[in-house]
Amino acid sequence: QFRDVTLKSVFIEVDGQFIDYLRSDGVILPQEVEGGDGVEWSDDDVDNDDDGDDSGSLRPSFPQLTEFITSTLATWGSPVFPKLNWSAPKDAAWVNGGTMKCTHAKDVYMLLKSSDFIMHDVDFALEGGSRQEFNFSLILRKWCNLHRSMEFRCFVKNDDVIAVSQRDVTQCYPFLKEERQDTLELLLNFFREKVRGKFAGGSLSEYVFDTYIDKRRRVWLVDFKSTFIIPRRTLYCMSGPSSLI
């Protein structure tokens, strides 16, 4: 239902073995992506008294998942960026040259395995339950070079947008103040026409959705989250007249 307003995406459910892999210590790439330029490292590599240990036998194997990643890259003819159900591994971009742009399966594994964001989501989902009660999915999205200044997070309560924030709250973009009213109207119209009553089949009235406004002033849906805390640095607050805070 959001296909015409979101980035091109595909997903695959991942099993408990892969979740255990993400939660394990160290960063070791699966067997299928090993090669001359493969990367592997682990805290366990520092001191190992087992002289006869074959580390290769301990490496995980996810042939179906690796094939999914590889075939998606080949079919699209474009890089991708990965995420799990909620978060993308933005905090781990440093292991991939400062970007989430993935051109090989090993890039995807490195980002997911190195990310505290991903680990937090997995642990939160499993808290007080079991992995059988929750379906984890790997989502691959077609790579787009998004300008961080035009990414916005919209906060919804009681089926209305109550606040809008920059996604990048570490930078000040002066032009946003000049464009604030136009930007707000674009986002509110997008919410009313494309989002309201549709997320989770209309069963949720409180959530956030992330958006991107391109150079043609078209709004794109980037992501959803079912829970939120409104940051102190909020761009627009809807508790009163639209204003910049």
N, C-alpha and C positions, 0 to 999 in steps of 0.2 A: 504493500500500500504506500510505501515511501520511495519506491524504486525511481520515480521520476524526479525526486528532489534530493537524492542522496548520492554519495560517491559510489562508484561501481564496487560491489563487494561480493565475496563468496565465503562460505563457512563450512566447517566440518566439525563434527563432535569428536572430542578426544576422550580417551579412556583413562581409567585409574592409574595405569602404568605411566602414562605421560604426566599426570598430575604428581605422582611420586617423584618423577624425574625433575620436575620444576622445583619441588620442595627439598630436594637433596642438596647437600653441600657441594660447593665447587662448581666449575663450569666445564663439562665434558660434552663434546659434540657427539651425536649419534654416529653409528658405524657408516651409515649410508652417505654421509656428507664428508667423510674423511678423504683427504687427498694431499697432494704436495703442499697446498696452501691452507690445509685444515688447521684449526685452532683448538687446543685443549689445554686446560689448566685447572688445578684443584688444590685446595689447601692441603689435601692428603698427600700431594706430591712432594712436600718439603722433606719429610722424614718417613721412609718406608723400610722397615727392617725385613720385609719379606723379599729376599733377593730373587726368589724364583717366581714371583708373582707376574702374571701376564696381564697388564692393564687392559689390553684389548678385549679380554674376556669379560671385563666389567662394564664395558661401554654399552649403553642402551641401543635399542634398535626400533625404529619407527618407520618401516618401509612404506606403509600406506600414507602416513602423514607427509613424509618426505616427497612421495610421488605427487600428492595433492599440491604441495607448494611448487614443486618443479613444473608440473603441468600448467598450473595457473600462470606462472611467469612466462612460459612458452606460448600459451594461448593468447594472453593479452599482449605479449610483446612489449611489456612495460614493467618497471619495478613496482613493488608493492610495499605496504607497511602493515604490520600485524597488530592485533589486539586480542585479548580474551573477551569474555562476556561484558566486562565493564571498562577496564582501563587499557590504554596503550602503554608500551614500555618506554615512555618518553625519558624517564630518568636514566635509562641505560644507553642513550644515544652515543655516549662517549666511547663505548666499545665498538661502535660502527662508524667512526670518523665524524661523530657529532651529528648524525642524522638517523632517522628511522627508515630511510630509503633502502630497500632490500632488493638485491639483484640475484642472490643465490639463496638456497635453502639454509645454508650455514648462517647467513646474516639473520634470518628469522629466529633460529634457535639461540644464537648468541644474545639477541635482544631480550627474548623471553626469559632466558635462564639467568640473565644478569640484572633483572629488574626487581626492585623492591616493591614497585606498584603492583606488579603481577603477583608477587608473593603475598602481599597484603590482601588482594582480592581473593586468592585461593584460600588462604587461612580464614578469612572472614566468612566465606561461603561454607566452609567445612566446620566452623565453630558450632558445637552443640549438635552436630549431625554427622552424616556420612556422605561420601561421594556418590552413593547410590541414590541419594535423595536430590541430587542436583546434576544437571547436564552442563558440562563445560564445553565450550566451543572455541575453536581458533578461527578468527575472522581475518581474511586478507582483503585489503582495500587497494585499489589502483592508486599508485603514487601520484600526488598532486603537490606542486610547490606552493603551499598556502602562505600568504603573508600574515604573520602573527598578529599584526595590528587589526586585521579584519575578522578575527575569530571572536565570537561572543558566546557567553553562557547565559541562558534564560531560565529563570526560576519560576516554577508554576505551583500555585497553591489554590485549592478550591476551583480548579479548572480556569484560572486566570494567571497571566504573567504578573508577578509582583516585583520583580527586579531583573536587571540585566547587568552583567559584568563583562569586562574584558577577560579573555582567557589568559592573556599574558599580563599579569598584574605587576610584573617587575619593571615595566617600561611605561613612560608617559608618551602618548601620541597626541600632540596638541591639536591636530586637525580633527580629532574625534569630537572635541568640544564644539567646533564650528558645524559639524555634521550631525550633532546629537539628535535633533528632532527628526530629520529624515531617516536616520538609522533606526531610531525607535519605531517609527511608523512602518518601516520595512519589516522589522522583526515581529511587530504585533500583527500585521496583516498576514505574514507567513504563518504565525501561530494559529490564527483564526481559520485560515483557509486550508492548511495542510496538516496541522498537528492536533489541535483540540479534539478530544474525544476519541482519538485513534490509537494513541500509545497504549500498549498492553490491552488492546481491545476496549479501551475506555474504562477499564477497571480501576485505574489510578488517577487521583486528582492532585497528587503532589509528586513532582519530579523535576528534573532539570533536562534541558536539551541544549546541545551545543550546535552552533551554526557558523557558517562562513559566508561573507558577502563578497562576491567577485567584482572585477573591475567594471562589469556591465550592470552592477547593482542588483544582481540576482542572488537570492538567499538559498543556501544549500544546507541541508540537515547533515550534521556530522555524527552525532551520537546522542544517546539517552542515558540518564542515570535515575534510579528510582528513589534515591535519598539525597539530601543535600543540607549543607550549612552555608548560609549566605555570607560571603566574605566581607570584611570591613571596607575594602576598596571596591565599592559597588558603583557602576557607571550610572545606572538609572534606578530609581526607586519608585514604585507605583503606589506607595501608601498615600500619596497626595498628588498634586500637580506634577506632571513629568518634569524632572529637573536633574541636573548633573550634581552629583554629590562629591 
